[in-house]
């Protein structure tokens, strides 16, 4: 469809079968699969996990991605942690994904610079990870549901925004879809906009035609052969 289509896999371990240990193994295998397939970004979005479980999971996910990067320098997958700046810093992730009403982006960058740029560990127990983080700017993705949200994200110099839900989701019939027309309006902003919500291989092209820079999804990646999905969406 589009060779430069940005792809964003959002995780949901609860959709995998088995007990917690099995779901965790499934999730880490899927993260590795996504990285090998060339997905641009992965959001670790396990919001129900307490810190004591989320941090080691994030650390293992980052270790997998880092190892794959070392094995193949052409791999470009980057890991973002949903809402938890502390954990993103602790495990040397590439950035964070925030809701539009979360902390100011300037605060995120200030914390990131203070921890990474100055070489000060975020926490003595986490210093081994924190010192590995590059002093470069963090990736910051923002969830948006309206054009004012997107305008604010663009003004704050977010890396990209995720806009949706564009289509109705069969498992969330009470969540109102935004429509392709609103997506088209959203994509006029001076920031990359990724379409989210009910996106399939059949309707992804409509999102790209509307101006979306890429596709964000859970099930599209998690329930399919990711390499095949990537080939189809990028037309190669």
C-alpha positions, 0 to 999 in steps of 0.5 A, a space after each residue: 500500500 505504502 512503502 513508508 507506512 509507519 506501523 505501531 504494534 500496541 500490546 495486549 497480553 490478556 488476549 493470549 491464552 493460558 495463565 499469566 506466565 504463558 501470556 507473558 511468554 506469548 507477548 514477548 515472542 510477539 514483540 520479537 516477531 514484530 521487531 524482526 518484521 520491521 514494525 517501527 514502534 511497539 507500545 507496551 500497554 499492559 496498564 493493569 500490571 503493577 510496577 513490580 511486574 511491569 518493570 521486569 516485563 518492560 526490561 525483558 522486552 527492551 532486552 529482546 529489541 536491543 539484541 535484535 538490533 545488535 544482530 541486524 543493524 537495519 532493524 529500527 523498531 523502538 519501544 515505548 512504554 504506556 504512560 510510565 515515564 519512570 519505567 521507560 527510563 528504568 529500562 532504557 526504552 525509547 520513549 513513552 506513549 501518553 493520553 492527550 490529558 497527561 503530563 506536559 511534554 515539556 515535563 517529560 523532556 525535562 525529566 528525561 534530560 535530567 536523568 539521561 543527559 546529566 548522567 544521573 540515574 533515575 533510581 540507584 537500583 535502576 542505574 544499570 539501565 538508566 546509564 544506557 539511555 541515549 541523551 537524545 530526545 525521547 520519542 513521545 506518542 500521544 493518543 488523540 480523539 479530536 483535532 484540538 488534541 492533535 493541534 496541541 500535540 503538534 504545538 508541543 512537538 510530540 513525535 507522532 499522534 495516534 488518532 481514533 477509533 477510526 472504525 467501529 470495534 466489534 468488541 467495543 460497540 459503545 465506543 463511537 468511531 471518529 470516521 474517515 472524514 475526521 481522520 482526513 481533517 486530523 491529518 492536515 496537522 503538521 505532525 505524523 498521524 497514525 490511524 487506530 481502531 478497527 483497522 484491518 487489511 481491508 480498510 487500512 488503505 482508506 486510512 492511508 488515502 485519507 493522509 494517515 502516516 501509518 497504522 496503529 493496532 493491537 489485533 491486526 498485529 497480534 492475531 496475525 503473521 506480522 511479517 505478512 501484515 507488514 509486507 501487505 501494508 508496505 506493498 512489498 
